[in-house]
Amino acid sequence: LLERKGVALGAGASEAGISVDVDVAKRHLEYALDLLRQALTEPAFPAAEVTRHVKQRLAEIEQERSVAAQRGAMELISTFFDPSERTSRPTGGTRETVSAITRDDVVAFHAREMSPTGATVVLAGDLDGVDAFAVIEAALGDWSAPEGWEALPPPVAAQTAANRARVVVVDRPGSVQTELIVAATGPDRRVDGGWAPYPVLGFVLGGSPNARVDAVLREEKGYTYGIRSVFRPRRRGGLFLTSGSVRGDVTVEALDILLTILDGARQGFTDVETKQGVDYIAMTAASRYATADAIADEAASLALEGLTTEFTTATLRDLAEVDAGRLGDAYTRFVDGDWTVVVVGDATAHADGIRALDHAAARNVTVVPG
């Protein structure tokens, strides 16, 4: 079916759930949905394929550890979240947990967890002449929950580590570039007062060459190709992240400037930069949702959080009500200056300089192997 009907099939897992997606020309929709049904309800899980995917994942883990940004992200979650939380460990597993997976484990997981109860089907595209509900019912109508299946409890915000406000230096001796990650708590999409200010904040602080961070570190100093800020929601709670790489020889000064800018933003935002951020988020929305694939991805990701596409519509409309005061209130509500900082670079060259910085997080600096 993949070859004869031009069907693209993919699957993925995140902390929010599992998704399986197909992409196909409208005339072959029924074939694609039948393939989806087979993947969901009649998986074969050949032992050789399971073994191959385990080896592939192990290779990916090794590669991730070699990439500074990904190695820093691993260190961030283990530092930011309490060790008892699943969130403190990589979503895709570790070498120890992945290498232990067998075909029996995969079969048992599928039989226990893969259920239509609480699932969402998203169909996006030109549906003129398509009886969408009929074709979905024909393909998936007989899919039933496994015997004894129980719904998961409602999600709760992950507990953060008691000592998360600190700097961890991941040692990469001789590194000519340094990866910086600065994190604080953030909201989920259900935040009181609305989600609209948070993508605007990401743009104003680290979303363009004219944003506060890049205006200094990139345009004025020439220390980086770009530093980006984003509020990243989870099912409950979230993170505020600012990250990017700088020249190794300016690591300490760049971190000092970065923390100073982020702390200084708690003093508020101007009307001009607020309007620039609102206009960018609002005016680029049409291009972000220009394809059926993008719409389906948006709908599916929202569904995993218990939301519908009405959330996107309401947020875009609410952008018109975002002013400088609301932007400042949204930032200070979560960003209190208790930063979790991960530095991936040469510890011998930078650790002592970081300890000397006049920032609260720099009072506790730990060096770990890269």
Secondary structure, 3 states (H helix, E strand, C coil): CCCCCCCEEEEEEECCEEEEEEECCHHHHHHHHHHHHHHHHCCCCCHHHHHHHHHHHHHHHHHHHHCHHHHHHHHHHHHHECCCCHHHCCCCCCHHHHHCCCHHHHHHHHHHHCCCCCCCCCCCCCCCCCCHHHHHHHHHCCCCCCCCCCCCCCCCCCCECCCCCCEEEEECCCCCEEEEEEEEEECCCCCCCCCCHHHHHHHHHHCCCCCHHHHHHHHHCCCCCCEEEEEEECCCCEEEEEEEEEEHHHHHHHHHHHHHHHHHHHHCCCHHHHHHHHHHHHHCHHHHCCCHHHHHHHHHHHHHCCCCCHHHHHHHHHHHHCCHHHHHHHHHHHCCCCCEEEEEECHHHHHHHHHCCCCHHHHCEEEEEC
